[in-house]
Amino acid sequence: MSLSTSEMEDLWEYFGERNSSDPLGNISSVDVVLCATAFSRRALLSSMCVLYTFIFVVGLAANALVLWVNVRAQRDAGAAPRHETHVYVTQLAAADLCVCVTLPVWVSSLAQSGHWPFGEAACKLTHLLFSVNLFSSIFFLACMSVDRYLGVVGRGGRGAGAADGPAAARRRKLIRRGVCVGVWLLALLASLPDTYFLRAVRSAHGEATLCRPVYPDHSPQEWMVGVQLSFILLGFALPFPVIAVFYALLARALSRSSVTSPPSSSSVITSSTSCCSSSSCSSPGSAGEQERCVSRRVILAYIVVFLGCWGPYHAILLTDALSQLGVVPLTCGLENVLYVALHLTQCLSLFHCCFNPILYNFINRNYRYDLMKAFIFKYSTRTGLARLIDTSHVSEAEYSAVAVDSSPQV
């Protein structure tokens, strides 16, 4: 990582303390190469402030709207709740919303060139809130991919038109809620190590206070690399294959269902063919086949968006970890590239807070109906609009961007 002037002074002071405090007098030689900064640090931080502010405004509004509409729809459904993927969608929106809520604090610090004026307790709590919700958002995306595939496979095994009994529906509901609790606990455990080492430390050069991890003196580099690798493992290396594999299996199941099942019994519903249509999906054919074509495109969008948001950041983070271990030679050019890339790709990764509401809610037909009920029907009770947006005429499974027709009790 490239260092500012104050951080370089801290580094020299750190090495001085390590050398002078050696009880045996064995002074080790430390070679430090000061690389010329090939970019404007102030311009980089200003750009990050703008990007974080954009993500905060859009992500906060979109996820708050999603959360409110979903909770309202679930409350109005009463004894006939929506498809249980709704549980994951709601939890995902809550996690993304909490991530967005922490962004103004980081923007304030970046605007002061990294100075942290809020104290050590706020340093730990803000990072913990940010990290827990970031991990849980990723984990819920993986859970939805598995749940939707199992729903399609289970539906095919029972046969078209078959419905589960109340006992089976309650069992699946309890399983999904248990999964949600497990996701939050796992996200908390994944966030604790880095949060534990966070400190609000005073810079040796100037009056700036920094919120940063302070690892044990005997092996700071090993701890830092270990935390980085654990973040890569839990944040990308494990969840992305799960998402990609299960959505690929889901797409294959849809292709097979187009041959073995009639459209009414095995069609997979997305928002509407009109908003996702293309030359390949608008060719003559049955309505069921067009729905499957659109569903496969939405599935591809799920995979591509996750990879596009998180892939670059974890690739740069892995390169940084390998350079600290000496596996990748660390030159001045690479040092400058890593510094800029880590900051920009971290901003890119947070755009998932803006994309998730679109992919998992706004393109969904049922969600748009719920949105109409919340904002239009509420003030148009005398227009007869209820007959146009009555969700009783829409399959409950349409609540998921990809889901099979299923009983409203599921």
C-alpha positions as semicolon CSV with decimal commas, in nm:
position;residue;x (nm);y (nm);z (nm)
1;M;0,000;0,000;0,000
2;S;0,119;0,354;-0,071
3;L;0,171;0,571;0,233
4;S;0,104;0,933;0,303
5;T;0,372;1,150;0,465
6;S;0,225;1,107;0,814
7;E;0,192;0,732;0,767
8;M;0,554;0,709;0,650
9;E;0,664;0,892;0,965
10;D;0,467;0,638;1,171
11;L;0,639;0,356;0,984
12;W;0,986;0,494;1,052
13;E;0,898;0,543;1,420
14;Y;0,766;0,185;1,437
15;F;1,086;0,039;1,293
16;G;1,291;0,259;1,526
17;E;1,110;0,123;1,828
18;R;1,153;-0,238;1,711
19;N;1,530;-0,186;1,659
20;S;1,612;0,012;1,975
21;S;1,414;-0,214;2,206
22;D;1,599;-0,532;2,110
23;P;1,738;-0,662;2,443
24;L;2,025;-0,847;2,276
25;G;2,136;-0,552;2,070
26;N;2,082;-0,737;1,744
27;I;1,971;-0,448;1,530
28;S;1,811;-0,574;1,215
29;S;1,840;-0,372;0,898
30;V;1,516;-0,258;0,746
31;D;1,520;-0,150;0,382
32;V;1,241;0,088;0,300
33;V;1,194;0,219;-0,051
34;L;0,989;0,538;-0,069
35;C;0,788;0,519;-0,393
36;A;0,685;0,837;-0,568
37;T;0,307;0,874;-0,567
38;A;0,183;0,855;-0,924
39;F;-0,163;0,990;-0,848
40;S;-0,340;1,262;-0,655
41;R;-0,443;1,121;-0,318
42;R;-0,678;1,412;-0,258
43;A;-0,851;1,355;-0,592
44;L;-0,888;0,984;-0,512
45;L;-1,044;1,050;-0,173
46;S;-1,275;1,314;-0,321
47;S;-1,389;1,068;-0,587
48;M;-1,460;0,808;-0,321
49;C;-1,666;1,059;-0,124
50;V;-1,879;1,128;-0,432
51;L;-1,925;0,756;-0,507
52;Y;-2,009;0,667;-0,145
53;T;-2,259;0,953;-0,131
54;F;-2,428;0,828;-0,450
55;I;-2,445;0,472;-0,313
56;F;-2,582;0,604;0,016
57;V;-2,862;0,806;-0,144
58;V;-2,970;0,545;-0,401
59;G;-2,915;0,241;-0,179
60;L;-3,087;0,393;0,122
61;A;-3,395;0,498;-0,077
62;A;-3,422;0,173;-0,275
63;N;-3,370;-0,067;0,013
64;A;-3,592;0,130;0,251
65;L;-3,868;0,119;-0,013
66;V;-3,816;-0,254;-0,068
67;L;-3,822;-0,326;0,304
68;W;-4,135;-0,118;0,364
69;V;-4,330;-0,265;0,071
70;N;-4,232;-0,623;0,159
71;V;-4,320;-0,587;0,526
72;R;-4,648;-0,418;0,436
73;A;-4,735;-0,689;0,181
74;Q;-4,654;-0,964;0,431
75;R;-4,868;-0,797;0,695
76;D;-5,161;-0,755;0,455
77;A;-5,130;-1,117;0,340
78;G;-5,236;-1,232;0,686
79;A;-5,302;-1,604;0,693
80;A;-5,185;-1,651;0,334
81;P;-4,819;-1,541;0,338
82;R;-4,615;-1,505;0,026
83;H;-4,359;-1,748;-0,107
84;E;-4,099;-1,796;0,165
85;T;-3,818;-1,659;-0,051
86;H;-3,976;-1,336;0,070
87;V;-3,795;-1,398;0,400
88;Y;-3,455;-1,389;0,229
89;V;-3,548;-1,086;0,016
90;T;-3,654;-0,893;0,326
91;Q;-3,339;-0,988;0,517
92;L;-3,126;-0,893;0,215
93;A;-3,288;-0,549;0,195
94;A;-3,237;-0,496;0,569
95;A;-2,867;-0,590;0,543
96;D;-2,805;-0,363;0,243
97;L;-2,991;-0,081;0,418
98;C;-2,766;-0,108;0,724
99;V;-2,456;-0,104;0,503
100;C;-2,576;0,219;0,343
101;V;-2,648;0,375;0,683
102;T;-2,279;0,351;0,780
103;L;-2,151;0,523;0,464
104;P;-2,188;0,887;0,583
105;V;-1,947;0,810;0,867
106;W;-1,683;0,683;0,625
107;V;-1,746;0,978;0,392
108;S;-1,684;1,217;0,681
109;S;-1,352;1,045;0,757
110;L;-1,244;1,040;0,392
111;A;-1,327;1,410;0,355
112;Q;-1,077;1,475;0,635
113;S;-0,803;1,272;0,461
114;G;-0,864;0,966;0,678
115;H;-0,888;1,149;1,012
116;W;-1,125;0,970;1,252
117;P;-1,282;1,217;1,497
118;F;-1,544;0,983;1,648
119;G;-1,341;0,785;1,902
120;E;-1,246;0,419;1,935
121;A;-1,590;0,290;2,037
122;A;-1,747;0,437;1,723
123;C;-1,457;0,299;1,520
124;K;-1,535;-0,055;1,635
125;L;-1,916;-0,030;1,629
126;T;-1,935;0,132;1,286
127;H;-1,702;-0,124;1,134
128;L;-1,889;-0,409;1,305
129;L;-2,225;-0,287;1,174
130;F;-2,079;-0,243;0,827
131;S;-1,901;-0,579;0,818
132;V;-2,183;-0,790;0,965
133;N;-2,437;-0,660;0,717
134;L;-2,193;-0,686;0,427
135;F;-2,131;-1,055;0,500
136;S;-2,498;-1,129;0,565
137;S;-2,598;-0,964;0,236
138;I;-2,359;-1,195;0,048
139;F;-2,475;-1,501;0,243
140;F;-2,844;-1,430;0,177
141;L;-2,776;-1,414;-0,197
142;A;-2,624;-1,761;-0,174
143;C;-2,918;-1,888;0,032
144;M;-3,167;-1,763;-0,227
145;S;-2,987;-1,944;-0,508
146;V;-3,001;-2,273;-0,318
147;D;-3,362;-2,223;-0,206
148;R;-3,487;-2,147;-0,556
149;Y;-3,316;-2,448;-0,710
150;L;-3,447;-2,681;-0,441
151;G;-3,793;-2,532;-0,494
152;V;-3,783;-2,616;-0,866
153;V;-3,647;-2,967;-0,805
154;G;-3,902;-3,032;-0,532
155;R;-4,182;-2,908;-0,751
156;G;-4,075;-3,135;-1,033
157;G;-4,053;-3,434;-0,799
158;R;-4,406;-3,380;-0,666
159;G;-4,545;-3,326;-1,014
160;A;-4,740;-3,039;-1,162
161;G;-5,033;-2,922;-0,960
162;A;-4,922;-3,104;-0,646
163;A;-4,937;-2,908;-0,326
164;D;-4,766;-2,961;0,007
165;G;-4,962;-3,017;0,322
166;P;-4,964;-2,764;0,607
167;A;-4,707;-2,966;0,803
168;A;-4,454;-2,962;0,519
169;A;-4,513;-2,592;0,460
170;R;-4,456;-2,512;0,826
171;R;-4,142;-2,725;0,829
172;R;-3,991;-2,539;0,534
173;K;-4,085;-2,208;0,690
174;L;-3,904;-2,300;1,011
175;I;-3,600;-2,419;0,815
176;R;-3,577;-2,091;0,624
177;R;-3,611;-1,885;0,938
178;G;-3,345;-2,099;1,104
179;V;-3,118;-2,038;0,805
180;C;-3,169;-1,662;0,846
181;V;-3,066;-1,679;1,212
182;G;-2,763;-1,888;1,115
183;V;-2,663;-1,638;0,846
184;W;-2,665;-1,346;1,090
185;L;-2,463;-1,542;1,347
186;L;-2,207;-1,651;1,085
187;A;-2,177;-1,292;0,960
188;L;-2,114;-1,176;1,318
189;L;-1,845;-1,438;1,373
190;A;-1,679;-1,350;1,043
191;S;-1,666;-0,982;1,144
192;L;-1,528;-1,019;1,495
193;P;-1,154;-1,078;1,427
194;D;-1,093;-0,759;1,228
195;T;-1,319;-0,556;1,457
196;Y;-1,131;-0,678;1,765
197;F;-0,801;-0,533;1,643
198;L;-0,942;-0,195;1,539
199;R;-0,806;0,103;1,730
200;A;-0,833;0,479;1,708
201;V;-0,461;0,563;1,701
202;R;-0,294;0,903;1,687
203;S;-0,064;0,965;1,396
204;A;0,295;1,040;1,497
205;H;0,304;1,317;1,238
206;G;0,037;1,579;1,293
207;E;-0,288;1,565;1,489
208;A;-0,475;1,311;1,276
209;T;-0,641;1,012;1,443
210;L;-0,681;0,698;1,233
211;C;-0,930;0,413;1,270
212;R;-0,726;0,110;1,168
213;P;-0,637;-0,240;1,287
214;V;-0,342;-0,276;1,520
215;Y;-0,223;-0,638;1,511
216;P;0,002;-0,811;1,768
217;D;0,362;-0,689;1,755
218;H;0,515;-1,035;1,716
219;S;0,342;-1,109;1,383
220;P;0,147;-0,811;1,246
221;Q;0,194;-0,904;0,881
222;E;0,074;-1,261;0,933
223;W;-0,238;-1,140;1,112
224;M;-0,314;-0,885;0,843
225;V;-0,277;-1,138;0,562
226;G;-0,483;-1,392;0,757
227;V;-0,769;-1,145;0,796
228;Q;-0,753;-1,059;0,427
229;L;-0,760;-1,423;0,320
230;S;-1,051;-1,501;0,553
231;F;-1,245;-1,213;0,400
232;I;-1,173;-1,345;0,050
233;L;-1,277;-1,696;0,152
234;L;-1,604;-1,602;0,325
235;G;-1,693;-1,307;0,104
236;F;-1,624;-1,455;-0,240
237;A;-1,442;-1,788;-0,271
238;L;-1,723;-1,982;-0,099
239;P;-2,045;-1,791;-0,181
240;F;-1,977;-1,721;-0,549
241;P;-1,941;-2,088;-0,652
242;V;-2,260;-2,163;-0,460
243;I;-2,448;-1,885;-0,640
244;A;-2,307;-1,973;-0,982
245;V;-2,354;-2,350;-0,952
246;F;-2,708;-2,347;-0,814
247;Y;-2,830;-2,084;-1,059
248;A;-2,669;-2,282;-1,342
249;L;-2,849;-2,594;-1,217
250;L;-3,170;-2,391;-1,199
251;A;-3,127;-2,276;-1,559
252;R;-3,069;-2,636;-1,668
253;A;-3,380;-2,748;-1,479
254;L;-3,580;-2,481;-1,659
255;S;-3,451;-2,600;-1,995
256;R;-3,551;-2,957;-1,915
257;S;-3,892;-2,850;-1,788
258;S;-3,961;-2,679;-2,121
259;V;-3,949;-3,023;-2,283
260;T;-4,103;-3,242;-2,015
261;S;-4,374;-3,014;-1,871
262;P;-4,648;-2,788;-2,002
263;P;-4,597;-2,415;-1,945
264;S;-4,874;-2,388;-1,686
265;S;-4,716;-2,640;-1,452
266;S;-4,347;-2,562;-1,474
267;S;-4,308;-2,208;-1,598
268;V;-4,069;-1,983;-1,414
269;I;-4,196;-1,631;-1,374
270;T;-3,991;-1,315;-1,377
271;S;-4,118;-0,963;-1,386
272;S;-4,268;-0,949;-1,732
273;T;-4,146;-1,046;-2,076
274;S;-4,192;-0,693;-2,199
275;C;-3,920;-0,541;-1,978
276;C;-3,658;-0,808;-2,047
277;S;-3,742;-0,904;-2,402
278;S;-3,481;-0,937;-2,674
279;S;-3,456;-1,085;-3,018
280;S;-3,389;-1,427;-2,870
281;C;-3,680;-1,412;-2,628
282;S;-3,929;-1,244;-2,858
283;S;-3,916;-1,504;-3,132
284;P;-4,237;-1,694;-3,204
285;G;-4,311;-1,960;-2,947
286;S;-4,525;-2,044;-2,654
287;A;-4,569;-1,800;-2,368
288;G;-4,414;-2,056;-2,135
289;E;-4,098;-2,077;-2,346
290;Q;-4,066;-1,698;-2,353
291;E;-4,099;-1,689;-1,974
292;R;-3,824;-1,949;-1,941
293;C;-3,603;-1,752;-2,178
294;V;-3,648;-1,437;-1,970
295;S;-3,588;-1,635;-1,651
296;R;-3,257;-1,766;-1,783
297;R;-3,150;-1,412;-1,866
298;V;-3,238;-1,297;-1,515
299;I;-3,042;-1,589;-1,371
300;L;-2,742;-1,483;-1,580
301;A;-2,783;-1,128;-1,450
302;Y;-2,770;-1,257;-1,090
303;I;-2,435;-1,426;-1,155
304;V;-2,283;-1,146;-1,364
305;V;-2,377;-0,868;-1,117
306;F;-2,234;-1,055;-0,820
307;L;-1,914;-1,134;-1,009
308;G;-1,886;-0,779;-1,144
309;C;-1,933;-0,616;-0,804
310;W;-1,722;-0,846;-0,589
311;G;-1,475;-1,011;-0,828
312;P;-1,246;-0,711;-0,889
313;Y;-1,220;-0,616;-0,521
314;H;-1,131;-0,968;-0,406
315;A;-0,885;-1,010;-0,691
316;I;-0,703;-0,693;-0,585
317;L;-0,722;-0,794;-0,218
318;L;-0,569;-1,132;-0,303
319;T;-0,291;-0,963;-0,502
320;D;-0,220;-0,735;-0,206
321;A;-0,204;-1,033;0,032
322;L;0,029;-1,224;-0,199
323;S;0,256;-0,921;-0,235
324;Q;0,285;-0,896;0,144
325;L;0,380;-1,265;0,158
326;G;0,645;-1,209;-0,108
327;V;0,475;-1,435;-0,362
328;V;0,418;-1,140;-0,596
329;P;0,714;-0,897;-0,629
330;L;0,610;-0,560;-0,487
331;T;0,737;-0,282;-0,713
332;C;0,660;0,088;-0,692
333;G;0,432;0,060;-0,991
334;L;0,235;-0,225;-0,835
335;E;0,223;-0,038;-0,505
336;N;0,053;0,262;-0,666
337;V;-0,185;0,039;-0,864
338;L;-0,288;-0,155;-0,553
339;Y;-0,354;0,159;-0,353
340;V;-0,585;0,309;-0,615
341;A;-0,745;-0,022;-0,714
342;L;-0,827;-0,125;-0,357
343;H;-1,012;0,199;-0,296
344;L;-1,200;0,206;-0,627
345;T;-1,294;-0,162;-0,630
346;Q;-1,422;-0,131;-0,274
347;C;-1,655;0,142;-0,397
348;L;-1,758;-0,081;-0,688
349;S;-1,838;-0,369;-0,453
350;L;-2,082;-0,152;-0,259
351;F;-2,286;-0,088;-0,572
352;H;-2,448;-0,423;-0,500
353;C;-2,658;-0,232;-0,245
354;C;-2,810;-0,047;-0,543
355;F;-2,834;-0,344;-0,781
356;N;-2,993;-0,593;-0,540
357;P;-3,324;-0,404;-0,505
358;I;-3,353;-0,389;-0,885
359;L;-3,269;-0,754;-0,952
360;Y;-3,464;-0,908;-0,667
361;N;-3,756;-0,665;-0,641
362;F;-3,813;-0,390;-0,896
363;I;-3,817;-0,617;-1,201
364;N;-4,062;-0,843;-1,019
365;R;-4,426;-0,823;-1,126
366;N;-4,568;-0,901;-0,782
367;Y;-4,347;-0,639;-0,619
368;R;-4,472;-0,377;-0,863
369;Y;-4,828;-0,475;-0,778
370;D;-4,748;-0,436;-0,408
371;L;-4,590;-0,099;-0,482
372;M;-4,905;0,011;-0,661
373;K;-5,116;-0,102;-0,367
374;A;-4,895;0,090;-0,127
375;F;-4,887;0,421;-0,315
376;I;-5,179;0,425;-0,558
377;F;-5,455;0,200;-0,436
378;K;-5,432;0,351;-0,089
379;Y;-5,549;0,684;-0,229
380;S;-5,775;0,552;-0,505
381;T;-6,029;0,339;-0,323
382;R;-6,313;0,481;-0,529
383;T;-6,158;0,422;-0,869
384;G;-6,201;0,045;-0,879
385;L;-5,824;0,004;-0,910
386;A;-5,838;-0,290;-0,670
387;R;-5,968;-0,511;-0,947
388;L;-5,664;-0,426;-1,160
389;I;-5,398;-0,498;-0,899
390;D;-5,563;-0,770;-0,695
391;T;-5,271;-0,999;-0,612
392;S;-5,506;-1,291;-0,559
393;H;-5,499;-1,330;-0,939
394;V;-5,119;-1,356;-0,944
395;S;-4,923;-1,663;-0,845
396;E;-4,770;-1,628;-0,502
397;A;-4,446;-1,769;-0,641
398;E;-4,407;-1,460;-0,859
399;Y;-4,277;-1,279;-0,553
400;S;-3,935;-1,425;-0,629
401;A;-3,765;-1,309;-0,945
402;V;-3,721;-1,677;-1,019
403;A;-3,964;-1,922;-0,859
404;V;-4,207;-2,191;-0,955
405;D;-4,583;-2,168;-0,913
406;S;-4,654;-2,290;-0,565
407;S;-4,914;-2,291;-0,299
408;P;-4,977;-1,962;-0,121
409;Q;-4,919;-2,142;0,205
410;V;-4,549;-2,202;0,130
